[in-house]
Amino acid sequence: MSVNLDEGNLKDGLLGLVVALVEIIQELLERQALRRMESGSLSDCEIERLGEALSELTEALAKIKSDNNIEDAVQLVRTDLDLAAEDLIDKFLNPASWNEESQKEES
């Protein structure tokens, strides 16, 4: 089995992966910021600075995706990561299916 690597596809795929991971981290940061805001542990100044920083990050990521024409690559990575996470969670919540899958692979 040969693998045909195209430098452009490799670059787009790697950049797409990096941008997708940064987007996921950003979403986690936003959730944490909301929790901290709701708990009252952030001052008004901190809330404003955090909002501006997250907004600037959103704009920067959008520009990177647009400038490099990798919107589709980022979405594909995000979709694949979501499916992998769902599969992993399902295997932890339903270990019997994991065992069945392992037995099928051994056959």
Backbone torsions as a table, in degrees:
resi	resn	phi	psi	omega
1	MET	NA	120.6	179.1
2	SER	-101.9	149.6	178.8
3	VAL	-112.0	124.2	180.0
4	ASN	-97.4	108.2	-179.1
5	LEU	-100.7	125.1	175.9
6	ASP	-106.6	128.0	-175.9
7	GLU	-55.8	-40.7	179.8
8	GLY	-65.3	-44.5	178.8
9	ASN	-65.4	-38.5	178.8
10	LEU	-63.4	-45.6	179.0
11	LYS	-62.0	-47.4	-179.4
12	ASP	-63.0	-40.6	179.9
13	GLY	-65.5	-44.2	-179.9
14	LEU	-67.6	-44.8	178.0
15	LEU	-64.4	-38.8	177.2
16	GLY	-61.2	-41.3	178.2
17	LEU	-63.6	-46.2	-178.9
18	VAL	-62.2	-46.7	-179.3
19	VAL	-64.1	-41.7	178.5
20	ALA	-60.5	-43.4	179.0
21	LEU	-64.9	-40.0	177.7
22	VAL	-65.2	-38.9	176.9
23	GLU	-62.3	-40.9	179.2
24	ILE	-65.2	-43.6	177.5
25	ILE	-62.2	-40.7	178.3
26	GLN	-60.8	-43.2	178.6
27	GLU	-61.3	-40.3	177.4
28	LEU	-64.5	-40.8	177.6
29	LEU	-63.2	-40.3	178.9
30	GLU	-63.7	-42.2	177.9
31	ARG	-62.9	-42.7	178.6
32	GLN	-64.9	-40.1	178.8
33	ALA	-62.1	-42.4	178.0
34	LEU	-62.0	-42.5	178.2
35	ARG	-60.3	-44.2	-178.9
36	ARG	-68.1	-36.4	177.4
37	MET	-64.7	-45.8	-179.4
38	GLU	-64.5	-30.6	179.7
39	SER	-81.9	-11.4	178.9
40	GLY	82.1	16.9	-176.7
41	SER	-90.5	4.1	176.6
42	LEU	-116.8	139.2	175.4
43	SER	-77.7	166.7	178.1
44	ASP	-59.8	-39.4	178.8
45	CYS	-63.7	-43.1	179.2
46	GLU	-65.4	-38.9	178.1
47	ILE	-62.6	-44.4	-180.0
48	GLU	-63.8	-46.5	179.8
49	ARG	-62.9	-41.9	179.6
50	LEU	-64.8	-43.1	177.7
51	GLY	-61.4	-42.7	178.8
52	GLU	-65.1	-42.5	-179.2
53	ALA	-64.1	-43.9	179.6
54	LEU	-67.0	-37.2	177.1
55	SER	-64.7	-43.1	178.2
56	GLU	-63.9	-38.1	177.7
57	LEU	-64.5	-42.3	177.9
58	THR	-59.5	-45.5	179.5
59	GLU	-64.0	-42.3	-179.3
60	ALA	-63.9	-42.6	179.2
61	LEU	-65.2	-41.3	177.7
62	ALA	-61.8	-40.6	179.4
63	LYS	-66.5	-43.0	178.0
64	ILE	-60.1	-45.9	-179.8
65	LYS	-63.3	-43.0	-179.0
66	SER	-68.6	-47.0	-178.0
67	ASP	-61.9	-32.5	-176.7
68	ASN	-103.8	2.5	178.5
69	ASN	52.0	51.3	-177.1
70	ILE	-119.0	18.7	-179.9
71	GLU	-55.0	-45.9	-178.7
72	ASP	-66.3	-39.9	179.8
73	ALA	-63.3	-42.0	179.5
74	VAL	-64.6	-44.3	-179.8
75	GLN	-63.6	-39.0	178.4
76	LEU	-63.7	-43.9	178.0
77	VAL	-62.3	-44.9	-179.7
78	ARG	-61.1	-43.0	179.6
79	THR	-63.9	-46.0	179.6
80	ASP	-63.4	-40.1	177.9
81	LEU	-65.9	-39.4	177.5
82	ASP	-61.9	-44.9	179.8
83	LEU	-64.2	-41.1	178.6
84	ALA	-64.0	-41.8	179.3
85	ALA	-65.4	-43.0	178.6
86	GLU	-61.8	-42.0	179.3
87	ASP	-63.2	-44.1	-179.9
88	LEU	-64.5	-44.1	178.8
89	ILE	-62.4	-42.7	178.9
90	ASP	-60.5	-39.5	-179.7
91	LYS	-67.5	-33.7	177.9
92	PHE	-74.6	-36.1	-179.5
93	LEU	-80.5	-23.2	-177.7
94	ASN	-132.6	73.5	-175.6
95	PRO	-61.6	-23.9	179.8
96	ALA	-62.9	-38.5	179.2
97	SER	-67.0	-32.9	178.2
98	TRP	-64.7	-45.4	179.0
99	ASN	-62.6	-42.4	178.9
100	GLU	-61.5	-43.4	-179.8
101	GLU	-64.3	-40.7	178.5
102	SER	-63.9	-40.0	179.6
103	GLN	-67.3	-37.7	178.2
104	LYS	-64.5	-39.7	-179.1
105	GLU	-67.6	-32.8	-179.6
106	GLU	-73.0	-26.0	-177.8
107	SER	-73.7	NA	NA
